[in-house]
């Protein structure tokens, strides 16, 4: 796509997708931008501007066909394809990610689990065996890996990211407590759960002021 889409718009697209999915489950066939606005607490003009970045999808006087818009946003988000995911670091968070079955409904398939702890070797999470990290190069030779989720200590994250890049893996979902912004030829999404919790703490502190 030639037009540069802002990250703020991209961050809203999964919300649209989620709300439209809920509307489909409720049997809603069409919706106006004003009705969608009241559901999502985003202005109708913002919704129209966001969707116009990708072509619009609405009809004057009709609004949006919910199924069509849901499918088109899914394509924009790449959810019409299957993404093979590996998880590196099978502690509590890594196991939680591996156990979250909804990812597969969205097209994210967990295909491999890796750790450095010998005590975990051969154990399984949802019938997926845990391999040692030293087995990763051989695994990538025989299995397509699109995304690596890193749930490992921050001191190991940069070296692991560099190894993944050298093996031809081009996307990282990073839960390590360090931002990975300078990995060559990598798309990285840094996730800091503590940031969200601190924002919640701020909002609690200021709720009654």
Secondary structure as a PSIPRED ss2 file (coil, helix, strand):
# PSIPRED VFORMAT (PSIPRED V4.0)

   1 X C   1.000  0.000  0.000
   2 X C   1.000  0.000  0.000
   3 X C   1.000  0.000  0.000
   4 X C   1.000  0.000  0.000
   5 X C   1.000  0.000  0.000
   6 X C   1.000  0.000  0.000
   7 X H   0.000  1.000  0.000
   8 X H   0.000  1.000  0.000
   9 X H   0.000  1.000  0.000
  10 X H   0.000  1.000  0.000
  11 X H   0.000  1.000  0.000
  12 X H   0.000  1.000  0.000
  13 X H   0.000  1.000  0.000
  14 X H   0.000  1.000  0.000
  15 X H   0.000  1.000  0.000
  16 X H   0.000  1.000  0.000
  17 X H   0.000  1.000  0.000
  18 X H   0.000  1.000  0.000
  19 X H   0.000  1.000  0.000
  20 X H   0.000  1.000  0.000
  21 X H   0.000  1.000  0.000
  22 X H   0.000  1.000  0.000
  23 X H   0.000  1.000  0.000
  24 X H   0.000  1.000  0.000
  25 X H   0.000  1.000  0.000
  26 X C   1.000  0.000  0.000
  27 X C   1.000  0.000  0.000
  28 X C   1.000  0.000  0.000
  29 X C   1.000  0.000  0.000
  30 X E   0.000  0.000  1.000
  31 X E   0.000  0.000  1.000
  32 X C   1.000  0.000  0.000
  33 X H   0.000  1.000  0.000
  34 X H   0.000  1.000  0.000
  35 X H   0.000  1.000  0.000
  36 X H   0.000  1.000  0.000
  37 X H   0.000  1.000  0.000
  38 X H   0.000  1.000  0.000
  39 X H   0.000  1.000  0.000
  40 X H   0.000  1.000  0.000
  41 X C   1.000  0.000  0.000
  42 X C   1.000  0.000  0.000
  43 X C   1.000  0.000  0.000
  44 X H   0.000  1.000  0.000
  45 X H   0.000  1.000  0.000
  46 X H   0.000  1.000  0.000
  47 X H   0.000  1.000  0.000
  48 X H   0.000  1.000  0.000
  49 X H   0.000  1.000  0.000
  50 X H   0.000  1.000  0.000
  51 X H   0.000  1.000  0.000
  52 X H   0.000  1.000  0.000
  53 X C   1.000  0.000  0.000
  54 X C   1.000  0.000  0.000
  55 X C   1.000  0.000  0.000
  56 X C   1.000  0.000  0.000
  57 X C   1.000  0.000  0.000
  58 X C   1.000  0.000  0.000
  59 X E   0.000  0.000  1.000
  60 X C   1.000  0.000  0.000
  61 X C   1.000  0.000  0.000
  62 X C   1.000  0.000  0.000
  63 X E   0.000  0.000  1.000
  64 X E   0.000  0.000  1.000
  65 X E   0.000  0.000  1.000
  66 X H   0.000  1.000  0.000
  67 X H   0.000  1.000  0.000
  68 X H   0.000  1.000  0.000
  69 X H   0.000  1.000  0.000
  70 X H   0.000  1.000  0.000
  71 X H   0.000  1.000  0.000
  72 X H   0.000  1.000  0.000
  73 X H   0.000  1.000  0.000
  74 X H   0.000  1.000  0.000
  75 X H   0.000  1.000  0.000
  76 X H   0.000  1.000  0.000
  77 X C   1.000  0.000  0.000
  78 X C   1.000  0.000  0.000
  79 X C   1.000  0.000  0.000
  80 X C   1.000  0.000  0.000
  81 X C   1.000  0.000  0.000
  82 X C   1.000  0.000  0.000
  83 X E   0.000  0.000  1.000
  84 X E   0.000  0.000  1.000
  85 X E   0.000  0.000  1.000
  86 X E   0.000  0.000  1.000
  87 X E   0.000  0.000  1.000
  88 X E   0.000  0.000  1.000
  89 X C   1.000  0.000  0.000
  90 X C   1.000  0.000  0.000
  91 X C   1.000  0.000  0.000
  92 X H   0.000  1.000  0.000
  93 X H   0.000  1.000  0.000
  94 X H   0.000  1.000  0.000
  95 X H   0.000  1.000  0.000
  96 X H   0.000  1.000  0.000
  97 X H   0.000  1.000  0.000
  98 X H   0.000  1.000  0.000
  99 X H   0.000  1.000  0.000
 100 X C   1.000  0.000  0.000
 101 X C   1.000  0.000  0.000
 102 X H   0.000  1.000  0.000
 103 X H   0.000  1.000  0.000
 104 X H   0.000  1.000  0.000
 105 X H   0.000  1.000  0.000
 106 X C   1.000  0.000  0.000
 107 X C   1.000  0.000  0.000
 108 X E   0.000  0.000  1.000
 109 X E   0.000  0.000  1.000
 110 X E   0.000  0.000  1.000
 111 X E   0.000  0.000  1.000
 112 X E   0.000  0.000  1.000
 113 X E   0.000  0.000  1.000
 114 X E   0.000  0.000  1.000
 115 X E   0.000  0.000  1.000
 116 X C   1.000  0.000  0.000
 117 X C   1.000  0.000  0.000
 118 X H   0.000  1.000  0.000
 119 X H   0.000  1.000  0.000
 120 X H   0.000  1.000  0.000
 121 X C   1.000  0.000  0.000
 122 X C   1.000  0.000  0.000
 123 X C   1.000  0.000  0.000
 124 X E   0.000  0.000  1.000
 125 X E   0.000  0.000  1.000
 126 X C   1.000  0.000  0.000
 127 X C   1.000  0.000  0.000
 128 X E   0.000  0.000  1.000
 129 X E   0.000  0.000  1.000
 130 X E   0.000  0.000  1.000
 131 X E   0.000  0.000  1.000
 132 X E   0.000  0.000  1.000
 133 X H   0.000  1.000  0.000
 134 X H   0.000  1.000  0.000
 135 X H   0.000  1.000  0.000
 136 X H   0.000  1.000  0.000
 137 X H   0.000  1.000  0.000
 138 X H   0.000  1.000  0.000
 139 X H   0.000  1.000  0.000
 140 X H   0.000  1.000  0.000
 141 X H   0.000  1.000  0.000
 142 X H   0.000  1.000  0.000
 143 X C   1.000  0.000  0.000
 144 X C   1.000  0.000  0.000
 145 X C   1.000  0.000  0.000
 146 X C   1.000  0.000  0.000
 147 X E   0.000  0.000  1.000
 148 X E   0.000  0.000  1.000
 149 X E   0.000  0.000  1.000
 150 X E   0.000  0.000  1.000
 151 X C   1.000  0.000  0.000
 152 X C   1.000  0.000  0.000
 153 X C   1.000  0.000  0.000
 154 X H   0.000  1.000  0.000
 155 X H   0.000  1.000  0.000
 156 X H   0.000  1.000  0.000
 157 X H   0.000  1.000  0.000
 158 X H   0.000  1.000  0.000
 159 X H   0.000  1.000  0.000
 160 X H   0.000  1.000  0.000
 161 X H   0.000  1.000  0.000
 162 X H   0.000  1.000  0.000
 163 X H   0.000  1.000  0.000
 164 X H   0.000  1.000  0.000
 165 X H   0.000  1.000  0.000
 166 X H   0.000  1.000  0.000
 167 X C   1.000  0.000  0.000
 168 X C   1.000  0.000  0.000
 169 X C   1.000  0.000  0.000
 170 X C   1.000  0.000  0.000
 171 X E   0.000  0.000  1.000
 172 X E   0.000  0.000  1.000
 173 X E   0.000  0.000  1.000
 174 X E   0.000  0.000  1.000
 175 X C   1.000  0.000  0.000
 176 X C   1.000  0.000  0.000
 177 X C   1.000  0.000  0.000
 178 X C   1.000  0.000  0.000
 179 X C   1.000  0.000  0.000
 180 X C   1.000  0.000  0.000
 181 X C   1.000  0.000  0.000
 182 X C   1.000  0.000  0.000
 183 X C   1.000  0.000  0.000
 184 X C   1.000  0.000  0.000
 185 X C   1.000  0.000  0.000
 186 X C   1.000  0.000  0.000
 187 X E   0.000  0.000  1.000
 188 X E   0.000  0.000  1.000
 189 X E   0.000  0.000  1.000
 190 X E   0.000  0.000  1.000
 191 X C   1.000  0.000  0.000
 192 X C   1.000  0.000  0.000
 193 X H   0.000  1.000  0.000
 194 X H   0.000  1.000  0.000
 195 X H   0.000  1.000  0.000
 196 X H   0.000  1.000  0.000
 197 X H   0.000  1.000  0.000
 198 X H   0.000  1.000  0.000
 199 X H   0.000  1.000  0.000
 200 X H   0.000  1.000  0.000
 201 X H   0.000  1.000  0.000
 202 X H   0.000  1.000  0.000
 203 X H   0.000  1.000  0.000
 204 X H   0.000  1.000  0.000
 205 X H   0.000  1.000  0.000
 206 X H   0.000  1.000  0.000
 207 X H   0.000  1.000  0.000
 208 X C   1.000  0.000  0.000
 209 X C   1.000  0.000  0.000
